[in-house]
């Protein structure tokens, strides 16, 4: 029987500590060349509003694919901008194992990857976190990054001031203008669908670390050229050179993939001002789905046809 897991069941199975560790392993395996995965195929249905992504991946112990819809036109409507389904297969026999909702997995694995990067790249004594963006990914990053650093202060900015104020009240943090949020911050997250830069390099303190996870199109940007001139680490060289406007339009040199640091192939530039640009990889989704499937079995979740 093929297991089916909806978002509510997945929410009860995923834990941040397990997911972060799983992402570390998956990214290391990817950068060591032990994962079969093409760059995501993205179908443009309506430019700027509707896209469909196809993301297969095969590792030694996991095989599957995600279909993800990216509808930035949904922003502000109450309907998620990202929806997804993941199919998981047995990599030894090819048998289907599970079908599961992928929206929450996408949300959490994105933040878990940033947490893995922050653990390696941010100063150990980081105390101030700035969130540029006040939506789903801002919330997920607030949860994930507090697993790897202890923040005494958290600031948030949003393109809609009312939304940022509401987010700040919900999480007992402070809403500020973008520059005020970033100045003096040790760790910064950019999680928007901005078309033009919202983060200026001149705002960054020396040694700050940026997790740039938004604006996932080749013509869109969140960071200006000055910000991108810092030490750049990515999730996948091939993927960012196809999908990330921040990397493509700035022509910024790539220091390494985060998986190379996690695998011990490259040294983490801890004292440098760093930018981690991630666009999201299929192996992250498949590895996260495998984790969900394994925990479900351990917890005795019954399969459904």
DOGUKE-531942 format. One record per residue (C-alpha): residue number from 1; residue in one letter; x, y, z. Coordinates in nm, 4 decimals, m for minus. Layout:
N
SITE  num  residuo  x  y  z
SITE  NUM  a  X  Y  Z
...
REM end
This chain:
305
SITE  num  residuo  x  y  z
SITE  1  x  0.0000  0.0000  0.0000
SITE  2  x  0.1217  0.3492  m0.0869
SITE  3  x  0.1305  0.5824  0.2126
SITE  4  x  m0.0453  0.9178  0.1810
SITE  5  x  0.0495  1.2024  0.4127
SITE  6  x  m0.1301  1.5351  0.4171
SITE  7  x  0.0109  1.8577  0.5596
SITE  8  x  m0.1342  1.8110  0.9078
SITE  9  x  0.0209  1.4648  0.9433
SITE  10  x  0.3537  1.5919  0.8136
SITE  11  x  0.3479  1.8800  1.0615
SITE  12  x  0.3254  1.6300  1.3445
SITE  13  x  0.6190  1.4252  1.2133
SITE  14  x  0.8854  1.6824  1.1167
SITE  15  x  1.1248  1.8113  1.3821
SITE  16  x  1.3729  2.0891  1.3153
SITE  17  x  1.6755  1.9115  1.4616
SITE  18  x  1.6218  1.5998  1.2496
SITE  19  x  1.5431  1.8020  0.9375
SITE  20  x  1.8506  2.0246  0.9681
SITE  21  x  2.0730  1.7182  1.0080
SITE  22  x  1.9058  1.5537  0.7074
SITE  23  x  1.9646  1.8648  0.4946
SITE  24  x  2.3313  1.8727  0.5965
SITE  25  x  2.3771  1.5152  0.4826
SITE  26  x  2.1813  1.5642  0.1588
SITE  27  x  2.3755  1.8777  0.0613
SITE  28  x  2.7095  1.7106  0.1330
SITE  29  x  2.6125  1.4101  m0.0803
SITE  30  x  2.4995  1.6445  m0.3592
SITE  31  x  2.8297  1.8352  m0.3674
SITE  32  x  3.0271  1.5101  m0.3562
SITE  33  x  2.8547  1.4037  m0.6792
SITE  34  x  2.6532  1.1226  m0.5228
SITE  35  x  2.3126  1.2558  m0.6298
SITE  36  x  2.1512  1.2305  m0.9729
SITE  37  x  1.9529  1.5481  m1.0241
SITE  38  x  1.8917  1.7829  m1.3165
SITE  39  x  1.8442  2.1543  m1.2634
SITE  40  x  1.4762  2.2206  m1.1983
SITE  41  x  1.2589  2.2474  m1.5085
SITE  42  x  1.0355  2.5518  m1.4653
SITE  43  x  0.7406  2.6057  m1.6973
SITE  44  x  0.6292  2.9660  m1.7299
SITE  45  x  0.2506  2.9734  m1.7536
SITE  46  x  0.2166  3.3490  m1.7057
SITE  47  x  0.5285  3.5610  m1.6540
SITE  48  x  0.5464  3.7063  m1.3062
SITE  49  x  0.2353  3.5221  m1.1855
SITE  50  x  0.2197  3.1476  m1.2577
SITE  51  x  0.4927  2.8820  m1.2836
SITE  52  x  0.5146  2.5024  m1.2544
SITE  53  x  0.8384  2.3335  m1.1472
SITE  54  x  0.9435  1.9685  m1.1989
SITE  55  x  1.2117  1.8386  m0.9605
SITE  56  x  1.3328  1.4730  m0.9647
SITE  57  x  1.6295  1.3395  m0.7670
SITE  58  x  1.7933  1.0052  m0.6887
SITE  59  x  2.0353  0.9336  m0.4031
SITE  60  x  2.1651  0.6071  m0.2648
SITE  61  x  1.8801  0.5687  m0.0175
SITE  62  x  1.6061  0.7927  m0.1594
SITE  63  x  1.4365  0.8508  m0.4936
SITE  64  x  1.1481  1.0745  m0.5840
SITE  65  x  1.0175  1.3878  m0.7478
SITE  66  x  0.8359  1.7047  m0.6556
SITE  67  x  0.5861  1.9018  m0.8599
SITE  68  x  0.5694  2.2571  m0.7284
SITE  69  x  0.3510  2.5459  m0.8357
SITE  70  x  0.4893  2.8956  m0.7786
SITE  71  x  0.2141  3.1539  m0.8078
SITE  72  x  0.3527  3.4895  m0.6826
SITE  73  x  0.0251  3.6419  m0.8012
SITE  74  x  m0.1363  3.4768  m0.4963
SITE  75  x  0.0562  3.7023  m0.2595
SITE  76  x  m0.1824  3.8799  m0.0238
SITE  77  x  m0.4830  3.6656  m0.1191
SITE  78  x  m0.4645  3.4040  0.1565
SITE  79  x  m0.3768  3.1339  m0.0991
SITE  80  x  m0.0152  3.0076  m0.0694
SITE  81  x  0.2313  3.1262  m0.3332
SITE  82  x  0.3864  2.7760  m0.3264
SITE  83  x  0.1974  2.4465  m0.3416
SITE  84  x  0.3534  2.1073  m0.4039
SITE  85  x  0.3214  1.7292  m0.4058
SITE  86  x  0.6073  1.4835  m0.3569
SITE  87  x  0.6248  1.1235  m0.4786
SITE  88  x  0.8677  0.8919  m0.2997
SITE  89  x  0.9954  0.5639  m0.4488
SITE  90  x  1.2079  0.2744  m0.3271
SITE  91  x  1.5463  0.3368  m0.4971
SITE  92  x  1.6261  m0.0367  m0.5012
SITE  93  x  1.3043  m0.1713  m0.6553
SITE  94  x  1.1379  0.1365  m0.8044
SITE  95  x  0.8184  0.0693  m0.6089
SITE  96  x  0.6165  0.3757  m0.5019
SITE  97  x  0.6279  0.4274  m0.1268
SITE  98  x  0.4423  0.7480  m0.0532
SITE  99  x  0.2579  1.0490  m0.1873
SITE  100  x  0.2696  1.3516  0.0353
SITE  101  x  0.1809  1.7168  0.0403
SITE  102  x  0.4926  1.9190  m0.0328
SITE  103  x  0.3976  2.2714  0.0731
SITE  104  x  0.5100  2.2393  0.4351
SITE  105  x  0.8133  2.0297  0.3386
SITE  106  x  0.9193  2.3050  0.0955
SITE  107  x  0.8693  2.5684  0.3637
SITE  108  x  1.0621  2.3832  0.6317
SITE  109  x  1.3459  2.2379  0.4247
SITE  110  x  1.4238  2.5847  0.2824
SITE  111  x  1.4679  2.7240  0.6323
SITE  112  x  1.6506  2.4113  0.7507
SITE  113  x  1.9065  2.4540  0.4704
SITE  114  x  1.9586  2.8168  0.5780
SITE  115  x  2.0039  2.6948  0.9354
SITE  116  x  2.2699  2.4473  0.8200
SITE  117  x  2.4504  2.7294  0.6388
SITE  118  x  2.4142  2.9675  0.9320
SITE  119  x  2.5606  2.7087  1.1682
SITE  120  x  2.8763  2.6972  0.9534
SITE  121  x  2.9024  3.0571  0.8308
SITE  122  x  2.7629  3.2950  1.0940
SITE  123  x  2.9767  3.4129  1.3861
SITE  124  x  2.9289  3.1873  1.6893
SITE  125  x  2.8344  3.4895  1.9014
SITE  126  x  2.5677  3.6164  1.6601
SITE  127  x  2.2959  3.7878  1.8615
SITE  128  x  2.0912  4.0041  1.6195
SITE  129  x  1.8691  3.8573  1.3448
SITE  130  x  1.7076  4.0644  1.0685
SITE  131  x  1.4239  3.9292  0.8560
SITE  132  x  1.3517  4.1077  0.5280
SITE  133  x  1.0125  3.9674  0.4415
SITE  134  x  0.7257  3.8896  0.6759
SITE  135  x  0.5596  3.5885  0.5202
SITE  136  x  0.5817  3.2107  0.5405
SITE  137  x  0.9574  3.1913  0.4956
SITE  138  x  1.0237  3.4628  0.7523
SITE  139  x  0.8300  3.2582  1.0085
SITE  140  x  1.0055  2.9334  0.9126
SITE  141  x  1.3485  3.0972  0.9278
SITE  142  x  1.2754  3.2473  1.2673
SITE  143  x  1.1963  2.8973  1.3932
SITE  144  x  1.4879  2.7230  1.2184
SITE  145  x  1.7654  2.9742  1.2867
SITE  146  x  1.6921  2.9809  1.6585
SITE  147  x  1.7882  2.6121  1.6560
SITE  148  x  2.1494  2.7037  1.5709
SITE  149  x  2.2022  3.0504  1.7257
SITE  150  x  2.0673  3.2324  2.0322
SITE  151  x  1.9347  3.5744  1.9278
SITE  152  x  1.8855  3.8500  2.1816
SITE  153  x  1.7116  4.0723  1.9239
SITE  154  x  1.5057  4.0011  1.6115
SITE  155  x  1.3943  4.2702  1.3657
SITE  156  x  1.1558  4.2374  1.0719
SITE  157  x  1.0788  4.4463  0.7653
SITE  158  x  0.8119  4.3761  0.5076
SITE  159  x  0.7148  4.5328  0.1799
SITE  160  x  0.3682  4.5784  0.3337
SITE  161  x  0.4132  4.7677  0.6600
SITE  162  x  0.0871  4.6383  0.8103
SITE  163  x  0.1902  4.2795  0.7458
SITE  164  x  0.5301  4.3370  0.9062
SITE  165  x  0.3690  4.4970  1.2126
SITE  166  x  0.1327  4.2021  1.2461
SITE  167  x  0.4212  3.9564  1.2123
SITE  168  x  0.6202  4.1482  1.4751
SITE  169  x  0.3322  4.1384  1.7241
SITE  170  x  0.2734  3.7665  1.6649
SITE  171  x  0.6384  3.6851  1.7384
SITE  172  x  0.7163  3.9534  1.9965
SITE  173  x  0.9850  4.1138  1.7817
SITE  174  x  1.0361  4.4624  1.6344
SITE  175  x  0.9233  4.5921  1.2935
SITE  176  x  1.1613  4.8505  1.1442
SITE  177  x  1.2570  5.0016  0.8075
SITE  178  x  1.4819  4.7759  0.6005
SITE  179  x  1.8044  4.9688  0.6605
SITE  180  x  1.7434  4.9853  1.0360
SITE  181  x  1.6722  4.6121  1.0432
SITE  182  x  1.9979  4.5222  0.8681
SITE  183  x  2.2424  4.7699  1.0216
SITE  184  x  2.4319  4.5967  1.3018
SITE  185  x  2.2589  4.2620  1.2415
SITE  186  x  2.4722  3.9484  1.2608
SITE  187  x  2.2421  3.7271  1.0511
SITE  188  x  2.0075  3.8530  0.7791
SITE  189  x  1.7404  3.6659  0.5860
SITE  190  x  1.5915  3.7931  0.2598
SITE  191  x  1.2698  3.6096  0.1803
SITE  192  x  1.0669  3.8106  m0.0692
SITE  193  x  0.9571  3.8065  m0.4320
SITE  194  x  1.1277  4.1406  m0.4967
SITE  195  x  1.2082  4.2339  m0.8546
SITE  196  x  1.4695  4.4927  m0.7525
SITE  197  x  1.7230  4.4823  m0.4650
SITE  198  x  1.5860  4.5365  m0.1155
SITE  199  x  1.9207  4.4793  0.0627
SITE  200  x  2.2171  4.7097  0.0077
SITE  201  x  2.5672  4.5888  0.0756
SITE  202  x  2.6530  4.9162  0.2473
SITE  203  x  2.4152  4.8237  0.5293
SITE  204  x  2.6000  4.5040  0.6213
SITE  205  x  2.8375  4.4990  0.9180
SITE  206  x  3.1728  4.3249  0.8582
SITE  207  x  3.1376  3.9543  0.9276
SITE  208  x  2.7591  3.9466  0.8859
SITE  209  x  2.5946  3.6459  0.7254
SITE  210  x  2.3064  3.6685  0.4746
SITE  211  x  2.0670  3.3878  0.3824
SITE  212  x  1.9111  3.4926  0.0507
SITE  213  x  1.6224  3.2598  m0.0316
SITE  214  x  1.3735  3.4731  m0.2260
SITE  215  x  1.3245  3.6099  m0.5783
SITE  216  x  1.3832  3.2732  m0.7517
SITE  217  x  1.3858  3.3946  m1.1126
SITE  218  x  1.6793  3.4885  m1.3373
SITE  219  x  1.5620  3.8486  m1.3761
SITE  220  x  1.4612  3.9127  m1.0129
SITE  221  x  1.6867  4.0414  m0.7348
SITE  222  x  1.6937  4.0914  m0.3587
SITE  223  x  2.0607  4.1941  m0.3110
SITE  224  x  2.2496  4.4742  m0.4838
SITE  225  x  2.5923  4.4339  m0.6431
SITE  226  x  2.7729  4.5533  m0.3288
SITE  227  x  2.6058  4.2851  m0.1183
SITE  228  x  2.6817  4.0196  m0.3781
SITE  229  x  3.0497  4.1236  m0.3842
SITE  230  x  3.0962  3.9503  m0.0470
SITE  231  x  3.1955  3.5835  m0.0122
SITE  232  x  2.9255  3.3924  m0.1997
SITE  233  x  2.8237  3.0379  m0.1117
SITE  234  x  2.5412  2.8644  m0.3001
SITE  235  x  2.3384  2.5455  m0.2800
SITE  236  x  2.4162  2.4499  m0.6420
SITE  237  x  2.6443  2.6242  m0.8899
SITE  238  x  2.4464  2.4964  m1.1874
SITE  239  x  2.1110  2.5932  m1.0378
SITE  240  x  2.1957  2.9499  m0.9326
SITE  241  x  2.3572  3.0245  m1.2690
SITE  242  x  2.0271  2.9339  m1.4320
SITE  243  x  1.7730  3.0594  m1.1785
SITE  244  x  1.9136  3.3324  m0.9523
SITE  245  x  1.9036  3.6912  m1.0734
SITE  246  x  2.1153  3.7889  m0.7733
SITE  247  x  2.4002  3.5721  m0.9029
SITE  248  x  2.3453  3.6107  m1.2777
SITE  249  x  2.2978  3.9878  m1.2907
SITE  250  x  2.5782  4.0693  m1.0453
SITE  251  x  2.8225  3.8262  m1.2093
SITE  252  x  2.9422  3.7485  m0.8573
SITE  253  x  3.2132  3.4817  m0.8210
SITE  254  x  3.1071  3.1704  m0.6292
SITE  255  x  3.3377  3.0628  m0.3441
SITE  256  x  3.1805  2.7174  m0.3141
SITE  257  x  2.8653  2.5161  m0.2589
SITE  258  x  2.7506  2.4804  0.1016
SITE  259  x  2.7697  2.1019  0.0544
SITE  260  x  3.1439  2.1314  m0.0023
SITE  261  x  3.1801  2.2936  0.3392
SITE  262  x  2.9498  2.0366  0.4999
SITE  263  x  3.1526  1.7549  0.3406
SITE  264  x  3.4821  1.9040  0.4600
SITE  265  x  3.6067  1.9735  0.1068
SITE  266  x  3.6179  2.3528  0.1517
SITE  267  x  3.6936  2.5634  0.4581
SITE  268  x  3.4125  2.7752  0.6016
SITE  269  x  3.5041  3.1474  0.5711
SITE  270  x  3.3679  3.2287  0.9178
SITE  271  x  3.5392  3.5670  0.9584
SITE  272  x  3.4229  3.6943  0.6180
SITE  273  x  3.0991  3.8694  0.5332
SITE  274  x  2.9076  3.5876  0.3652
SITE  275  x  2.6059  3.5487  0.1397
SITE  276  x  2.4377  3.2110  0.1096
SITE  277  x  2.2159  3.2068  m0.1996
SITE  278  x  1.9810  2.9100  m0.2227
SITE  279  x  1.7254  2.8389  m0.4908
SITE  280  x  1.6117  2.5009  m0.3563
SITE  281  x  1.7138  2.1540  m0.4752
SITE  282  x  1.5119  1.8427  m0.5511
SITE  283  x  1.7351  1.6317  m0.3274
SITE  284  x  1.6348  1.8505  m0.0322
SITE  285  x  1.2689  1.7685  m0.0943
SITE  286  x  1.3294  1.3992  m0.1561
SITE  287  x  1.5524  1.3639  0.1506
SITE  288  x  1.2958  1.5471  0.3634
SITE  289  x  1.0188  1.3241  0.2268
SITE  290  x  1.2268  1.0162  0.3096
SITE  291  x  1.2673  1.1481  0.6639
SITE  292  x  0.8910  1.2009  0.6956
SITE  293  x  0.8265  0.8505  0.5603
SITE  294  x  1.0757  0.6936  0.8026
SITE  295  x  0.9358  0.8781  1.1050
SITE  296  x  0.5820  0.7854  0.9999
SITE  297  x  0.6782  0.4181  0.9978
SITE  298  x  0.8420  0.4516  1.3382
SITE  299  x  0.5312  0.6239  1.4748
SITE  300  x  0.3033  0.3615  1.3260
SITE  301  x  0.1239  0.5811  1.0725
SITE  302  x  m0.0919  0.3524  0.8608
SITE  303  x  m0.0557  0.3667  0.4803
SITE  304  x  m0.3502  0.4729  0.2667
SITE  305  x  m0.4191  0.3802  m0.0927
REM end
